[in-house]
Amino acid sequence: MAVQKGRDILLKIAGAGGGFVTVAGLRARTIALNARTVDATDGDSAGRWRELLAGAGVKSAAVSGQGIFRDAEADALIREAFFSQAAQTWRLIVPDFGQLEGRFLVSALEYAGEHEGEATFAISLASAGEITFEAL
């Protein structure tokens, strides 16, 4: 497999017309998938080794990104999602890996800027329901 460009990872939010709008201006993105385990070890566990209960843990996804603030359609959708604290449908595309889609809450939204520089923003998303995966 060839080395992938980080800029090819796309973060999209569902738009008003039913399609998805790419979050423009992102310079860095991180996607973290987690599955908690449930310890089922008891006095009868073989050799006192830990046993885990398959399929019982809670799964979650977290997404973060930083970039240039452009005040575009996606930025307006993000602000609306943050202030309403309503879960929105997001799509995350990782080339040669797959596409994740599901509902996320905007858990953090930050804006910053230097006097002699561009305005920037940072966003954090927390999964709020089932996330589907489709291999690409």
C-alpha positions as CSV (number, residue, x, y, z in Angstrom):
1,M,0.0,0.0,0.0
2,A,1.3,3.4,-0.9
3,V,1.8,6.2,1.6
4,Q,-1.4,8.3,1.9
5,K,-1.6,12.1,2.0
6,G,-3.3,13.4,5.2
7,R,-5.1,16.0,3.2
8,D,-7.0,13.3,1.4
9,I,-8.9,12.5,4.7
10,L,-12.3,14.2,4.3
11,L,-14.7,15.3,7.0
12,K,-18.2,16.1,5.8
13,I,-21.4,17.2,7.5
14,A,-24.9,16.6,6.2
15,G,-26.3,19.7,4.5
16,A,-29.8,21.0,4.2
17,G,-30.4,19.5,0.8
18,G,-29.6,16.0,1.9
19,G,-26.1,15.9,0.5
20,F,-22.9,16.3,2.4
21,V,-20.7,19.4,2.6
22,T,-17.0,19.1,3.0
23,V,-15.5,20.9,6.0
24,A,-13.2,23.2,4.2
25,G,-9.9,24.6,5.4
26,L,-8.9,21.6,7.6
27,R,-5.2,21.2,7.9
28,A,-5.2,18.3,10.5
29,R,-7.6,15.6,11.3
30,T,-7.7,12.7,13.8
31,I,-10.2,9.9,14.0
32,A,-10.1,7.6,17.1
33,L,-12.2,4.4,17.3
34,N,-12.6,2.8,20.7
35,A,-14.1,-0.4,22.1
36,R,-14.2,-0.8,25.9
37,T,-13.8,-4.3,27.2
38,V,-15.9,-6.1,29.9
39,D,-14.0,-8.2,32.3
40,A,-15.7,-11.6,32.9
41,T,-13.0,-13.1,35.0
42,D,-14.1,-15.2,38.0
43,G,-12.7,-17.8,40.4
44,D,-13.1,-20.5,37.7
45,S,-11.1,-18.7,35.0
46,A,-8.4,-21.0,33.7
47,G,-5.0,-20.3,35.3
48,R,-6.5,-17.0,36.7
49,W,-6.1,-15.4,33.3
50,R,-8.4,-12.5,32.5
51,E,-11.4,-13.4,30.4
52,L,-13.2,-10.8,28.3
53,L,-16.9,-10.9,27.4
54,A,-17.1,-10.7,23.6
55,G,-19.4,-8.1,22.1
56,A,-20.3,-6.6,25.5
57,G,-18.3,-3.4,25.5
58,V,-19.3,0.1,24.5
59,K,-17.9,1.4,21.2
60,S,-17.3,5.0,20.5
61,A,-15.7,7.3,17.9
62,A,-14.0,10.7,18.4
63,V,-12.9,13.1,15.7
64,S,-10.9,16.3,15.9
65,G,-9.6,18.7,13.3
66,Q,-7.9,22.1,13.1
67,G,-7.8,24.5,10.2
68,I,-8.5,27.8,8.5
69,F,-11.8,29.5,9.3
70,R,-13.5,30.4,6.0
71,D,-17.1,31.2,7.1
72,A,-18.4,28.9,4.4
73,E,-21.6,26.8,4.4
74,A,-19.9,24.0,6.4
75,D,-18.7,26.5,9.0
76,A,-22.3,27.7,9.4
77,L,-23.6,24.1,9.8
78,I,-20.9,23.4,12.4
79,R,-21.8,26.5,14.4
80,E,-25.4,25.6,14.3
81,A,-24.7,22.1,15.4
82,F,-22.6,23.3,18.3
83,F,-25.1,25.9,19.6
84,S,-28.1,23.6,19.2
85,Q,-26.2,20.6,20.7
86,A,-28.2,18.4,18.4
87,A,-26.5,15.3,16.9
88,Q,-25.8,15.8,13.2
89,T,-24.9,13.2,10.6
90,W,-21.2,13.3,9.6
91,R,-19.2,11.3,7.0
92,L,-15.5,10.6,7.4
93,I,-13.6,9.3,4.4
94,V,-10.2,7.8,4.8
95,P,-8.7,6.8,1.4
96,D,-7.8,3.1,1.0
97,F,-9.4,2.4,4.3
98,G,-13.1,3.2,4.3
99,Q,-15.9,5.5,5.0
100,L,-17.4,6.0,8.5
101,E,-20.8,7.6,8.8
102,G,-23.1,8.4,11.8
103,R,-24.4,10.9,14.2
104,F,-21.9,13.1,16.2
105,L,-22.2,16.0,18.7
106,V,-19.8,18.9,18.4
107,S,-18.2,18.6,21.8
108,A,-15.8,21.5,21.4
109,L,-15.4,24.4,19.0
110,E,-12.6,26.9,19.2
111,Y,-11.6,30.0,17.2
112,A,-8.3,31.7,17.3
113,G,-6.2,34.2,15.3
114,E,-3.0,36.1,15.4
115,H,-2.9,39.8,14.6
116,E,-0.7,39.2,11.5
117,G,-2.3,35.9,10.5
118,E,-5.4,34.0,9.5
119,A,-8.3,33.1,11.7
120,T,-8.2,29.4,12.7
121,F,-10.6,26.9,14.3
122,A,-10.5,23.6,16.0
123,I,-13.4,21.1,16.3
124,S,-14.0,18.0,18.3
125,L,-16.8,15.5,17.6
126,A,-18.1,12.7,19.9
127,S,-20.2,9.8,18.5
128,A,-23.9,9.9,19.5
129,G,-25.1,6.6,18.1
130,E,-24.2,3.8,15.7
131,I,-21.4,4.4,13.3
132,T,-21.5,2.5,10.0
133,F,-18.3,1.5,8.1
134,E,-18.0,0.8,4.4
135,A,-14.6,-0.3,3.0
136,L,-13.4,1.7,0.0
